[in-house]
Structures are given as structure tokens and as C-alpha cells.
Amino acid sequence: MLKISWTEKVTNKEVLDKIKEQRQIWKKIQSRRSKMIGHILRYESLLKKIIEGDVEGHIARGRQRAEYMI
């Protein structure tokens, strides 16, 4: 579209500004993720326990797991 060479150092933001667009994919992913989480957390299930971190057992060794961010 813009005939930008792959060797040029152009950021995604600059390209989006040139074509007068916004990031839509990330917003769509966030909205779908929050809807899915809300649906899952309504019911008692293993997936709910995993998301909330209520799984019983021993404490894992090593680095802590990354927490899910909405």
C-alpha cells in the first residue's frame, strides 16, 4: 500500500498514522477476553479455579507464574 521497504526502520504507529487507521485488533482481543472471563467466572468449574488461582496442591519451585491480566 505505502511501498515501504522492509529495510526501512518505520514503526507500526507511523504506518498506522500514514494510512489514518487505529489499532483495532488489540481492542477486539481485549473485549473478547473480558467477555470470555466473565462467562467462565459465572459457574463453578476447574477453569474458574485455575483463573482465580484456587488450585490446591504444593507450591511450585522457581519463578512465579505470570498472572492473567484483563
Predicted model as a PDB file, atoms N, CA, C, CB and O in Angstrom, pLDDT in the B-factor column:
MODEL        1                                                                  
ATOM      1  N   MET A   1       0.815  -1.197   0.000  1.00 73.00           N  
ATOM      2  CA  MET A   1       0.000   0.000   0.000  1.00 73.00           C  
ATOM      3  C   MET A   1       0.860   1.262   0.000  1.00 73.00           C  
ATOM      4  CB  MET A   1      -0.928  -0.003   1.199  1.00 73.00           C  
ATOM      5  O   MET A   1       0.692   2.144  -0.843  1.00 73.00           O  
ATOM      6  N   LEU A   2       1.777   1.333   0.953  1.00 80.00           N  
ATOM      7  CA  LEU A   2       2.593   2.534   1.077  1.00 80.00           C  
ATOM      8  C   LEU A   2       3.963   2.379   0.437  1.00 80.00           C  
ATOM      9  CB  LEU A   2       2.752   2.896   2.525  1.00 80.00           C  
ATOM     10  O   LEU A   2       4.755   3.321   0.408  1.00 80.00           O  
ATOM     11  N   LYS A   3       4.235   1.194  -0.073  1.00 86.00           N  
ATOM     12  CA  LYS A   3       5.531   0.889  -0.696  1.00 86.00           C  
ATOM     13  C   LYS A   3       6.691   1.198   0.254  1.00 86.00           C  
ATOM     14  CB  LYS A   3       5.697   1.689  -2.002  1.00 86.00           C  
ATOM     15  O   LYS A   3       7.647   1.884  -0.108  1.00 86.00           O  
ATOM     16  N   ILE A   4       6.582   0.675   1.474  1.00 85.00           N  
ATOM     17  CA  ILE A   4       7.650   0.822   2.466  1.00 85.00           C  
ATOM     18  C   ILE A   4       8.551  -0.396   2.339  1.00 85.00           C  
ATOM     19  CB  ILE A   4       7.075   0.965   3.934  1.00 85.00           C  
ATOM     20  O   ILE A   4       8.081  -1.532   2.399  1.00 85.00           O  
ATOM     21  N   SER A   5       9.815  -0.163   2.167  1.00 85.00           N  
ATOM     22  CA  SER A   5      10.764  -1.259   2.030  1.00 85.00           C  
ATOM     23  C   SER A   5      10.965  -1.941   3.379  1.00 85.00           C  
ATOM     24  CB  SER A   5      12.111  -0.750   1.472  1.00 85.00           C  
ATOM     25  O   SER A   5      10.833  -1.303   4.423  1.00 85.00           O  
ATOM     26  N   TRP A   6      11.277  -3.212   3.362  1.00 86.00           N  
ATOM     27  CA  TRP A   6      11.474  -3.942   4.606  1.00 86.00           C  
ATOM     28  C   TRP A   6      12.752  -3.514   5.319  1.00 86.00           C  
ATOM     29  CB  TRP A   6      11.509  -5.431   4.334  1.00 86.00           C  
ATOM     30  O   TRP A   6      12.929  -3.810   6.501  1.00 86.00           O  
ATOM     31  N   THR A   7      13.645  -2.819   4.611  1.00 90.00           N  
ATOM     32  CA  THR A   7      14.884  -2.357   5.250  1.00 90.00           C  
ATOM     33  C   THR A   7      14.702  -1.013   5.961  1.00 90.00           C  
ATOM     34  CB  THR A   7      15.994  -2.240   4.209  1.00 90.00           C  
ATOM     35  O   THR A   7      15.547  -0.617   6.765  1.00 90.00           O  
ATOM     36  N   GLU A   8      13.607  -0.314   5.670  1.00 87.00           N  
ATOM     37  CA  GLU A   8      13.349   0.960   6.337  1.00 87.00           C  
ATOM     38  C   GLU A   8      12.928   0.718   7.784  1.00 87.00           C  
ATOM     39  CB  GLU A   8      12.262   1.761   5.586  1.00 87.00           C  
ATOM     40  O   GLU A   8      12.217  -0.241   8.086  1.00 87.00           O  
ATOM     41  N   LYS A   9      13.374   1.595   8.662  1.00 91.00           N  
ATOM     42  CA  LYS A   9      13.001   1.481  10.063  1.00 91.00           C  
ATOM     43  C   LYS A   9      11.811   2.401  10.318  1.00 91.00           C  
ATOM     44  CB  LYS A   9      14.201   1.834  11.001  1.00 91.00           C  
ATOM     45  O   LYS A   9      11.962   3.577  10.649  1.00 91.00           O  
ATOM     46  N   VAL A  10      10.628   1.823  10.153  1.00 90.00           N  
ATOM     47  CA  VAL A  10       9.387   2.557  10.339  1.00 90.00           C  
ATOM     48  C   VAL A  10       8.565   1.817  11.390  1.00 90.00           C  
ATOM     49  CB  VAL A  10       8.595   2.702   8.989  1.00 90.00           C  
ATOM     50  O   VAL A  10       8.361   0.608  11.281  1.00 90.00           O  
ATOM     51  N   THR A  11       8.097   2.530  12.399  1.00 90.00           N  
ATOM     52  CA  THR A  11       7.308   1.888  13.451  1.00 90.00           C  
ATOM     53  C   THR A  11       5.895   1.630  12.964  1.00 90.00           C  
ATOM     54  CB  THR A  11       7.283   2.753  14.722  1.00 90.00           C  
ATOM     55  O   THR A  11       5.431   2.235  11.997  1.00 90.00           O  
ATOM     56  N   ASN A  12       5.220   0.719  13.653  1.00 85.00           N  
ATOM     57  CA  ASN A  12       3.826   0.416  13.320  1.00 85.00           C  
ATOM     58  C   ASN A  12       2.955   1.648  13.489  1.00 85.00           C  
ATOM     59  CB  ASN A  12       3.297  -0.728  14.192  1.00 85.00           C  
ATOM     60  O   ASN A  12       2.042   1.885  12.698  1.00 85.00           O  
ATOM     61  N   LYS A  13       3.237   2.428  14.518  1.00 88.00           N  
ATOM     62  CA  LYS A  13       2.451   3.640  14.773  1.00 88.00           C  
ATOM     63  C   LYS A  13       2.564   4.619  13.601  1.00 88.00           C  
ATOM     64  CB  LYS A  13       2.917   4.319  16.079  1.00 88.00           C  
ATOM     65  O   LYS A  13       1.569   5.219  13.194  1.00 88.00           O  
ATOM     66  N   GLU A  14       3.760   4.779  13.064  1.00 90.00           N  
ATOM     67  CA  GLU A  14       3.950   5.672  11.929  1.00 90.00           C  
ATOM     68  C   GLU A  14       3.163   5.197  10.706  1.00 90.00           C  
ATOM     69  CB  GLU A  14       5.434   5.779  11.589  1.00 90.00           C  
ATOM     70  O   GLU A  14       2.556   6.000   9.996  1.00 90.00           O  
ATOM     71  N   VAL A  15       3.181   3.911  10.475  1.00 88.00           N  
ATOM     72  CA  VAL A  15       2.448   3.355   9.334  1.00 88.00           C  
ATOM     73  C   VAL A  15       0.947   3.566   9.523  1.00 88.00           C  
ATOM     74  CB  VAL A  15       2.763   1.845   9.161  1.00 88.00           C  
ATOM     75  O   VAL A  15       0.250   3.966   8.590  1.00 88.00           O  
ATOM     76  N   LEU A  16       0.450   3.297  10.733  1.00 86.00           N  
ATOM     77  CA  LEU A  16      -0.971   3.493  11.002  1.00 86.00           C  
ATOM     78  C   LEU A  16      -1.369   4.957  10.861  1.00 86.00           C  
ATOM     79  CB  LEU A  16      -1.317   2.992  12.399  1.00 86.00           C  
ATOM     80  O   LEU A  16      -2.467   5.258  10.392  1.00 86.00           O  
ATOM     81  N   ASP A  17      -0.486   5.867  11.262  1.00 88.00           N  
ATOM     82  CA  ASP A  17      -0.766   7.300  11.107  1.00 88.00           C  
ATOM     83  C   ASP A  17      -0.829   7.687   9.629  1.00 88.00           C  
ATOM     84  CB  ASP A  17       0.306   8.139  11.828  1.00 88.00           C  
ATOM     85  O   ASP A  17      -1.661   8.504   9.233  1.00 88.00           O  
ATOM     86  N   LYS A  18       0.048   7.102   8.820  1.00 86.00           N  
ATOM     87  CA  LYS A  18       0.064   7.424   7.389  1.00 86.00           C  
ATOM     88  C   LYS A  18      -1.211   6.979   6.679  1.00 86.00           C  
ATOM     89  CB  LYS A  18       1.266   6.777   6.726  1.00 86.00           C  
ATOM     90  O   LYS A  18      -1.711   7.671   5.792  1.00 86.00           O  
ATOM     91  N   ILE A  19      -1.730   5.822   7.076  1.00 86.00           N  
ATOM     92  CA  ILE A  19      -2.944   5.337   6.421  1.00 86.00           C  
ATOM     93  C   ILE A  19      -4.207   5.752   7.183  1.00 86.00           C  
ATOM     94  CB  ILE A  19      -2.894   3.817   6.288  1.00 86.00           C  
ATOM     95  O   ILE A  19      -5.318   5.361   6.823  1.00 86.00           O  
ATOM     96  N   LYS A  20      -4.021   6.544   8.236  1.00 83.00           N  
ATOM     97  CA  LYS A  20      -5.132   7.085   9.031  1.00 83.00           C  
ATOM     98  C   LYS A  20      -6.015   5.971   9.588  1.00 83.00           C  
ATOM     99  CB  LYS A  20      -5.977   8.044   8.182  1.00 83.00           C  
ATOM    100  O   LYS A  20      -7.236   5.988   9.427  1.00 83.00           O  
ATOM    101  N   GLU A  21      -5.375   5.001  10.245  1.00 82.00           N  
ATOM    102  CA  GLU A  21      -6.085   3.895  10.882  1.00 82.00           C  
ATOM    103  C   GLU A  21      -5.680   3.819  12.341  1.00 82.00           C  
ATOM    104  CB  GLU A  21      -5.796   2.553  10.162  1.00 82.00           C  
ATOM    105  O   GLU A  21      -4.706   4.446  12.758  1.00 82.00           O  
ATOM    106  N   GLN A  22      -6.432   3.046  13.115  1.00 80.00           N  
ATOM    107  CA  GLN A  22      -6.124   2.812  14.517  1.00 80.00           C  
ATOM    108  C   GLN A  22      -5.931   1.316  14.732  1.00 80.00           C  
ATOM    109  CB  GLN A  22      -7.246   3.369  15.440  1.00 80.00           C  
ATOM    110  O   GLN A  22      -6.311   0.492  13.899  1.00 80.00           O  
ATOM    111  N   ARG A  23      -5.332   0.993  15.870  1.00 80.00           N  
ATOM    112  CA  ARG A  23      -5.179  -0.421  16.209  1.00 80.00           C  
ATOM    113  C   ARG A  23      -6.533  -0.961  16.623  1.00 80.00           C  
ATOM    114  CB  ARG A  23      -4.125  -0.628  17.342  1.00 80.00           C  
ATOM    115  O   ARG A  23      -7.089  -0.545  17.640  1.00 80.00           O  
ATOM    116  N   GLN A  24      -7.060  -1.876  15.847  1.00 85.00           N  
ATOM    117  CA  GLN A  24      -8.378  -2.417  16.140  1.00 85.00           C  
ATOM    118  C   GLN A  24      -8.290  -3.843  16.663  1.00 85.00           C  
ATOM    119  CB  GLN A  24      -9.251  -2.370  14.901  1.00 85.00           C  
ATOM    120  O   GLN A  24      -9.145  -4.278  17.434  1.00 85.00           O  
ATOM    121  N   ILE A  25      -7.278  -4.556  16.253  1.00 86.00           N  
ATOM    122  CA  ILE A  25      -7.182  -5.966  16.630  1.00 86.00           C  
ATOM    123  C   ILE A  25      -6.997  -6.112  18.132  1.00 86.00           C  
ATOM    124  CB  ILE A  25      -6.024  -6.645  15.888  1.00 86.00           C  
ATOM    125  O   ILE A  25      -7.649  -6.947  18.759  1.00 86.00           O  
ATOM    126  N   TRP A  26      -6.108  -5.301  18.719  1.00 83.00           N  
ATOM    127  CA  TRP A  26      -5.829  -5.432  20.153  1.00 83.00           C  
ATOM    128  C   TRP A  26      -7.069  -5.110  20.985  1.00 83.00           C  
ATOM    129  CB  TRP A  26      -4.667  -4.510  20.561  1.00 83.00           C  
ATOM    130  O   TRP A  26      -7.332  -5.782  21.983  1.00 83.00           O  
ATOM    131  N   LYS A  27      -7.828  -4.098  20.590  1.00 86.00           N  
ATOM    132  CA  LYS A  27      -9.054  -3.744  21.305  1.00 86.00           C  
ATOM    133  C   LYS A  27     -10.077  -4.873  21.197  1.00 86.00           C  
ATOM    134  CB  LYS A  27      -9.646  -2.429  20.752  1.00 86.00           C  
ATOM    135  O   LYS A  27     -10.778  -5.178  22.162  1.00 86.00           O  
ATOM    136  N   LYS A  28     -10.155  -5.487  20.028  1.00 90.00           N  
ATOM    137  CA  LYS A  28     -11.081  -6.602  19.823  1.00 90.00           C  
ATOM    138  C   LYS A  28     -10.686  -7.796  20.694  1.00 90.00           C  
ATOM    139  CB  LYS A  28     -11.110  -7.013  18.334  1.00 90.00           C  
ATOM    140  O   LYS A  28     -11.549  -8.447  21.283  1.00 90.00           O  
ATOM    141  N   ILE A  29      -9.400  -8.079  20.776  1.00 90.00           N  
ATOM    142  CA  ILE A  29      -8.916  -9.187  21.604  1.00 90.00           C  
ATOM    143  C   ILE A  29      -9.241  -8.927  23.068  1.00 90.00           C  
ATOM    144  CB  ILE A  29      -7.396  -9.387  21.418  1.00 90.00           C  
ATOM    145  O   ILE A  29      -9.699  -9.831  23.767  1.00 90.00           O  
ATOM    146  N   GLN A  30      -9.011  -7.706  23.542  1.00 89.00           N  
ATOM    147  CA  GLN A  30      -9.283  -7.381  24.941  1.00 89.00           C  
ATOM    148  C   GLN A  30     -10.769  -7.499  25.263  1.00 89.00           C  
ATOM    149  CB  GLN A  30      -8.792  -5.971  25.261  1.00 89.00           C  
ATOM    150  O   GLN A  30     -11.129  -8.014  26.322  1.00 89.00           O  
ATOM    151  N   SER A  31     -11.633  -7.035  24.373  1.00 90.00           N  
ATOM    152  CA  SER A  31     -13.066  -7.118  24.646  1.00 90.00           C  
ATOM    153  C   SER A  31     -13.541  -8.571  24.655  1.00 90.00           C  
ATOM    154  CB  SER A  31     -13.855  -6.312  23.605  1.00 90.00           C  
ATOM    155  O   SER A  31     -14.345  -8.955  25.505  1.00 90.00           O  
ATOM    156  N   ARG A  32     -13.052  -9.370  23.723  1.00 91.00           N  
ATOM    157  CA  ARG A  32     -13.449 -10.785  23.699  1.00 91.00           C  
ATOM    158  C   ARG A  32     -12.917 -11.530  24.914  1.00 91.00           C  
ATOM    159  CB  ARG A  32     -12.950 -11.459  22.418  1.00 91.00           C  
ATOM    160  O   ARG A  32     -13.596 -12.400  25.460  1.00 91.00           O  
ATOM    161  N   ARG A  33     -11.705 -11.191  25.335  1.00 88.00           N  
ATOM    162  CA  ARG A  33     -11.113 -11.837  26.504  1.00 88.00           C  
ATOM    163  C   ARG A  33     -11.932 -11.525  27.753  1.00 88.00           C  
ATOM    164  CB  ARG A  33      -9.650 -11.384  26.693  1.00 88.00           C  
ATOM    165  O   ARG A  33     -12.207 -12.419  28.554  1.00 88.00           O  
ATOM    166  N   SER A  34     -12.322 -10.270  27.923  1.00 87.00           N  
ATOM    167  CA  SER A  34     -13.091  -9.902  29.113  1.00 87.00           C  
ATOM    168  C   SER A  34     -14.474 -10.545  29.102  1.00 87.00           C  
ATOM    169  CB  SER A  34     -13.222  -8.381  29.211  1.00 87.00           C  
ATOM    170  O   SER A  34     -14.984 -10.928  30.155  1.00 87.00           O  
ATOM    171  N   LYS A  35     -15.089 -10.667  27.923  1.00 89.00           N  
ATOM    172  CA  LYS A  35     -16.379 -11.345  27.838  1.00 89.00           C  
ATOM    173  C   LYS A  35     -16.235 -12.821  28.193  1.00 89.00           C  
ATOM    174  CB  LYS A  35     -16.977 -11.192  26.430  1.00 89.00           C  
ATOM    175  O   LYS A  35     -17.083 -13.383  28.885  1.00 89.00           O  
ATOM    176  N   MET A  36     -15.171 -13.440  27.724  1.00 88.00           N  
ATOM    177  CA  MET A  36     -14.937 -14.857  27.997  1.00 88.00           C  
ATOM    178  C   MET A  36     -14.690 -15.084  29.478  1.00 88.00           C  
ATOM    179  CB  MET A  36     -13.752 -15.377  27.176  1.00 88.00           C  
ATOM    180  O   MET A  36     -15.212 -16.037  30.056  1.00 88.00           O  
ATOM    181  N   ILE A  37     -13.893 -14.214  30.100  1.00 86.00           N  
ATOM    182  CA  ILE A  37     -13.607 -14.340  31.534  1.00 86.00           C  
ATOM    183  C   ILE A  37     -14.897 -14.198  32.331  1.00 86.00           C  
ATOM    184  CB  ILE A  37     -12.570 -13.278  31.988  1.00 86.00           C  
ATOM    185  O   ILE A  37     -15.138 -14.966  33.262  1.00 86.00           O  
ATOM    186  N   GLY A  38     -15.723 -13.225  31.977  1.00 84.00           N  
ATOM    187  CA  GLY A  38     -16.990 -13.042  32.677  1.00 84.00           C  
ATOM    188  C   GLY A  38     -17.878 -14.261  32.562  1.00 84.00           C  
ATOM    189  O   GLY A  38     -18.546 -14.636  33.525  1.00 84.00           O  
ATOM    190  N   HIS A  39     -17.894 -14.880  31.403  1.00 85.00           N  
ATOM    191  CA  HIS A  39     -18.696 -16.079  31.195  1.00 85.00           C  
ATOM    192  C   HIS A  39     -18.169 -17.243  32.026  1.00 85.00           C  
ATOM    193  CB  HIS A  39     -18.714 -16.456  29.714  1.00 85.00           C  
ATOM    194  O   HIS A  39     -18.944 -17.987  32.628  1.00 85.00           O  
ATOM    195  N   ILE A  40     -16.858 -17.395  32.056  1.00 84.00           N  
ATOM    196  CA  ILE A  40     -16.243 -18.503  32.796  1.00 84.00           C  
ATOM    197  C   ILE A  40     -16.450 -18.349  34.296  1.00 84.00           C  
ATOM    198  CB  ILE A  40     -14.747 -18.589  32.484  1.00 84.00           C  
ATOM    199  O   ILE A  40     -16.724 -19.330  34.988  1.00 84.00           O  
ATOM    200  N   LEU A  41     -16.321 -17.128  34.805  1.00 82.00           N  
ATOM    201  CA  LEU A  41     -16.375 -16.912  36.251  1.00 82.00           C  
ATOM    202  C   LEU A  41     -17.788 -17.024  36.824  1.00 82.00           C  
ATOM    203  CB  LEU A  41     -15.809 -15.556  36.581  1.00 82.00           C  
ATOM    204  O   LEU A  41     -17.947 -17.018  38.045  1.00 82.00           O  
ATOM    205  N   ARG A  42     -18.810 -17.124  35.985  1.00 86.00           N  
ATOM    206  CA  ARG A  42     -20.172 -17.278  36.492  1.00 86.00           C  
ATOM    207  C   ARG A  42     -20.412 -18.657  37.098  1.00 86.00           C  
ATOM    208  CB  ARG A  42     -21.170 -17.031  35.378  1.00 86.00           C  
ATOM    209  O   ARG A  42     -21.226 -18.796  38.011  1.00 86.00           O  
ATOM    210  N   TYR A  43     -19.730 -19.653  36.615  1.00 84.00           N  
ATOM    211  CA  TYR A  43     -20.010 -21.027  37.005  1.00 84.00           C  
ATOM    212  C   TYR A  43     -18.823 -21.630  37.752  1.00 84.00           C  
ATOM    213  CB  TYR A  43     -20.349 -21.873  35.775  1.00 84.00           C  
ATOM    214  O   TYR A  43     -17.672 -21.256  37.526  1.00 84.00           O  
ATOM    215  N   GLU A  44     -19.125 -22.560  38.637  1.00 84.00           N  
ATOM    216  CA  GLU A  44     -18.071 -23.280  39.341  1.00 84.00           C  
ATOM    217  C   GLU A  44     -17.493 -24.328  38.392  1.00 84.00           C  
ATOM    218  CB  GLU A  44     -18.612 -23.942  40.656  1.00 84.00           C  
ATOM    219  O   GLU A  44     -18.196 -25.243  37.963  1.00 84.00           O  
ATOM    220  N   SER A  45     -16.219 -24.190  38.073  1.00 83.00           N  
ATOM    221  CA  SER A  45     -15.581 -25.148  37.188  1.00 83.00           C  
ATOM    222  C   SER A  45     -14.081 -25.159  37.469  1.00 83.00           C  
ATOM    223  CB  SER A  45     -15.868 -24.809  35.700  1.00 83.00           C  
ATOM    224  O   SER A  45     -13.559 -24.317  38.201  1.00 83.00           O  
ATOM    225  N   LEU A  46     -13.417 -26.118  36.877  1.00 82.00           N  
ATOM    226  CA  LEU A  46     -11.974 -26.213  37.030  1.00 82.00           C  
ATOM    227  C   LEU A  46     -11.287 -25.000  36.420  1.00 82.00           C  
ATOM    228  CB  LEU A  46     -11.451 -27.498  36.389  1.00 82.00           C  
ATOM    229  O   LEU A  46     -10.312 -24.490  36.972  1.00 82.00           O  
ATOM    230  N   LEU A  47     -11.793 -24.540  35.284  1.00 81.00           N  
ATOM    231  CA  LEU A  47     -11.210 -23.381  34.621  1.00 81.00           C  
ATOM    232  C   LEU A  47     -11.304 -22.135  35.501  1.00 81.00           C  
ATOM    233  CB  LEU A  47     -11.903 -23.134  33.282  1.00 81.00           C  
ATOM    234  O   LEU A  47     -10.377 -21.326  35.530  1.00 81.00           O  
ATOM    235  N   LYS A  48     -12.420 -21.976  36.220  1.00 82.00           N  
ATOM    236  CA  LYS A  48     -12.572 -20.843  37.142  1.00 82.00           C  
ATOM    237  C   LYS A  48     -11.542 -20.933  38.254  1.00 82.00           C  
ATOM    238  CB  LYS A  48     -13.997 -20.803  37.736  1.00 82.00           C  
ATOM    239  O   LYS A  48     -10.931 -19.928  38.620  1.00 82.00           O  
ATOM    240  N   LYS A  49     -11.347 -22.125  38.793  1.00 81.00           N  
ATOM    241  CA  LYS A  49     -10.362 -22.301  39.865  1.00 81.00           C  
ATOM    242  C   LYS A  49      -8.957 -21.976  39.375  1.00 81.00           C  
ATOM    243  CB  LYS A  49     -10.409 -23.734  40.408  1.00 81.00           C  
ATOM    244  O   LYS A  49      -8.158 -21.387  40.103  1.00 81.00           O  
ATOM    245  N   ILE A  50      -8.663 -22.363  38.144  1.00 79.00           N  
ATOM    246  CA  ILE A  50      -7.343 -22.099  37.579  1.00 79.00           C  
ATOM    247  C   ILE A  50      -7.134 -20.605  37.385  1.00 79.00           C  
ATOM    248  CB  ILE A  50      -7.167 -22.837  36.245  1.00 79.00           C  
ATOM    249  O   ILE A  50      -6.073 -20.083  37.727  1.00 79.00           O  
ATOM    250  N   ILE A  51      -8.130 -19.909  36.842  1.00 77.00           N  
ATOM    251  CA  ILE A  51      -8.008 -18.476  36.603  1.00 77.00           C  
ATOM    252  C   ILE A  51      -7.852 -17.712  37.907  1.00 77.00           C  
ATOM    253  CB  ILE A  51      -9.219 -17.960  35.838  1.00 77.00           C  
ATOM    254  O   ILE A  51      -7.056 -16.776  37.993  1.00 77.00           O  
ATOM    255  N   GLU A  52      -8.618 -18.113  38.930  1.00 78.00           N  
ATOM    256  CA  GLU A  52      -8.551 -17.428  40.214  1.00 78.00           C  
ATOM    257  C   GLU A  52      -7.357 -17.875  41.049  1.00 78.00           C  
ATOM    258  CB  GLU A  52      -9.827 -17.659  40.986  1.00 78.00           C  
ATOM    259  O   GLU A  52      -7.025 -17.225  42.040  1.00 78.00           O  
ATOM    260  N   GLY A  53      -6.717 -18.952  40.674  1.00 76.00           N  
ATOM    261  CA  GLY A  53      -5.551 -19.433  41.405  1.00 76.00           C  
ATOM    262  C   GLY A  53      -5.892 -20.219  42.646  1.00 76.00           C  
ATOM    263  O   GLY A  53      -5.097 -20.256  43.585  1.00 76.00           O  
ATOM    264  N   ASP A  54      -7.064 -20.855  42.681  1.00 72.00           N  
ATOM    265  CA  ASP A  54      -7.510 -21.616  43.847  1.00 72.00           C  
ATOM    266  C   ASP A  54      -7.152 -23.097  43.774  1.00 72.00           C  
ATOM    267  CB  ASP A  54      -8.997 -21.473  44.005  1.00 72.00           C  
ATOM    268  O   ASP A  54      -7.706 -23.895  44.530  1.00 72.00           O  
ATOM    269  N   VAL A  55      -6.262 -23.473  42.906  1.00 65.00           N  
ATOM    270  CA  VAL A  55      -5.915 -24.875  42.747  1.00 65.00           C  
ATOM    271  C   VAL A  55      -5.098 -25.317  43.952  1.00 65.00           C  
ATOM    272  CB  VAL A  55      -5.134 -25.113  41.427  1.00 65.00           C  
ATOM    273  O   VAL A  55      -4.096 -24.689  44.297  1.00 65.00           O  
ATOM    274  N   GLU A  56      -5.527 -26.396  44.589  1.00 73.00           N  
ATOM    275  CA  GLU A  56      -4.832 -26.893  45.772  1.00 73.00           C  
ATOM    276  C   GLU A  56      -3.623 -27.709  45.359  1.00 73.00           C  
ATOM    277  CB  GLU A  56      -5.773 -27.733  46.648  1.00 73.00           C  
ATOM    278  O   GLU A  56      -3.564 -28.244  44.252  1.00 73.00           O  
ATOM    279  N   GLY A  57      -2.683 -27.796  46.245  1.00 73.00           N  
ATOM    280  CA  GLY A  57      -1.500 -28.592  45.971  1.00 73.00           C  
ATOM    281  C   GLY A  57      -0.266 -27.923  46.528  1.00 73.00           C  
ATOM    282  O   GLY A  57      -0.356 -26.977  47.311  1.00 73.00           O  
ATOM    283  N   HIS A  58       0.885 -28.418  46.121  1.00 71.00           N  
ATOM    284  CA  HIS A  58       2.133 -27.868  46.641  1.00 71.00           C  
ATOM    285  C   HIS A  58       2.507 -26.587  45.898  1.00 71.00           C  
ATOM    286  CB  HIS A  58       3.266 -28.901  46.527  1.00 71.00           C  
ATOM    287  O   HIS A  58       2.029 -26.336  44.792  1.00 71.00           O  
ATOM    288  N   ILE A  59       3.345 -25.801  46.504  1.00 72.00           N  
ATOM    289  CA  ILE A  59       3.814 -24.570  45.893  1.00 72.00           C  
ATOM    290  C   ILE A  59       4.949 -24.918  44.923  1.00 72.00           C  
ATOM    291  CB  ILE A  59       4.287 -23.542  46.979  1.00 72.00           C  
ATOM    292  O   ILE A  59       5.904 -25.607  45.281  1.00 72.00           O  
ATOM    293  N   ALA A  60       4.820 -24.430  43.709  1.00 70.00           N  
ATOM    294  CA  ALA A  60       5.812 -24.743  42.687  1.00 70.00           C  
ATOM    295  C   ALA A  60       7.145 -24.063  42.998  1.00 70.00           C  
ATOM    296  CB  ALA A  60       5.306 -24.315  41.301  1.00 70.00           C  
ATOM    297  O   ALA A  60       7.180 -22.964  43.552  1.00 70.00           O  
ATOM    298  N   ARG A  61       8.216 -24.719  42.642  1.00 78.00           N  
ATOM    299  CA  ARG A  61       9.542 -24.149  42.829  1.00 78.00           C  
ATOM    300  C   ARG A  61       9.879 -23.238  41.668  1.00 78.00           C  
ATOM    301  CB  ARG A  61      10.598 -25.254  42.971  1.00 78.00           C  
ATOM    302  O   ARG A  61       9.331 -23.375  40.574  1.00 78.00           O  
ATOM    303  N   GLY A  62      10.784 -22.307  41.914  1.00 82.00           N  
ATOM    304  CA  GLY A  62      11.261 -21.454  40.840  1.00 82.00           C  
ATOM    305  C   GLY A  62      10.489 -20.166  40.713  1.00 82.00           C  
ATOM    306  O   GLY A  62       9.853 -19.699  41.658  1.00 82.00           O  
ATOM    307  N   ARG A  63      10.556 -19.614  39.547  1.00 82.00           N  
ATOM    308  CA  ARG A  63       9.946 -18.317  39.275  1.00 82.00           C  
ATOM    309  C   ARG A  63       8.419 -18.411  39.347  1.00 82.00           C  
ATOM    310  CB  ARG A  63      10.385 -17.796  37.895  1.00 82.00           C  
ATOM    311  O   ARG A  63       7.828 -19.421  38.966  1.00 82.00           O  
ATOM    312  N   GLN A  64       7.795 -17.337  39.844  1.00 77.00           N  
ATOM    313  CA  GLN A  64       6.351 -17.316  39.938  1.00 77.00           C  
ATOM    314  C   GLN A  64       5.738 -17.238  38.548  1.00 77.00           C  
ATOM    315  CB  GLN A  64       5.883 -16.144  40.801  1.00 77.00           C  
ATOM    316  O   GLN A  64       6.318 -16.666  37.626  1.00 77.00           O  
ATOM    317  N   ARG A  65       4.570 -17.815  38.420  1.00 74.00           N  
ATOM    318  CA  ARG A  65       3.854 -17.769  37.153  1.00 74.00           C  
ATOM    319  C   ARG A  65       3.291 -16.371  36.950  1.00 74.00           C  
ATOM    320  CB  ARG A  65       2.725 -18.829  37.111  1.00 74.00           C  
ATOM    321  O   ARG A  65       2.941 -15.683  37.908  1.00 74.00           O  
ATOM    322  N   ALA A  66       3.210 -15.962  35.687  1.00 75.00           N  
ATOM    323  CA  ALA A  66       2.647 -14.663  35.350  1.00 75.00           C  
ATOM    324  C   ALA A  66       1.142 -14.693  35.615  1.00 75.00           C  
ATOM    325  CB  ALA A  66       2.946 -14.290  33.866  1.00 75.00           C  
ATOM    326  O   ALA A  66       0.479 -15.675  35.281  1.00 75.00           O  
ATOM    327  N   GLU A  67       0.607 -13.650  36.200  1.00 76.00           N  
ATOM    328  CA  GLU A  67      -0.812 -13.588  36.472  1.00 76.00           C  
ATOM    329  C   GLU A  67      -1.562 -13.112  35.246  1.00 76.00           C  
ATOM    330  CB  GLU A  67      -1.092 -12.677  37.656  1.00 76.00           C  
ATOM    331  O   GLU A  67      -1.024 -12.349  34.443  1.00 76.00           O  
ATOM    332  N   TYR A  68      -2.788 -13.551  35.095  1.00 72.00           N  
ATOM    333  CA  TYR A  68      -3.626 -13.175  33.973  1.00 72.00           C  
ATOM    334  C   TYR A  68      -4.106 -11.744  34.176  1.00 72.00           C  
ATOM    335  CB  TYR A  68      -4.822 -14.148  33.819  1.00 72.00           C  
ATOM    336  O   TYR A  68      -4.649 -11.409  35.228  1.00 72.00           O  
ATOM    337  N   MET A  69      -3.906 -10.906  33.171  1.00 67.00           N  
ATOM    338  CA  MET A  69      -4.325  -9.510  33.273  1.00 67.00           C  
ATOM    339  C   MET A  69      -5.479  -9.253  32.315  1.00 67.00           C  
ATOM    340  CB  MET A  69      -3.143  -8.553  32.973  1.00 67.00           C  
ATOM    341  O   MET A  69      -5.446  -9.681  31.162  1.00 67.00           O  
ATOM    342  N   ILE A  70      -6.485  -8.561  32.792  1.00 60.00           N  
ATOM    343  CA  ILE A  70      -7.642  -8.236  31.947  1.00 60.00           C  
ATOM    344  C   ILE A  70      -7.438  -6.894  31.316  1.00 60.00           C  
ATOM    345  CB  ILE A  70      -8.951  -8.251  32.752  1.00 60.00           C  
ATOM    346  O   ILE A  70      -8.294  -6.428  30.565  1.00 60.00           O  
TER     347      ILE A  70                                                      
ENDMDL                                                                          
END                                                                             
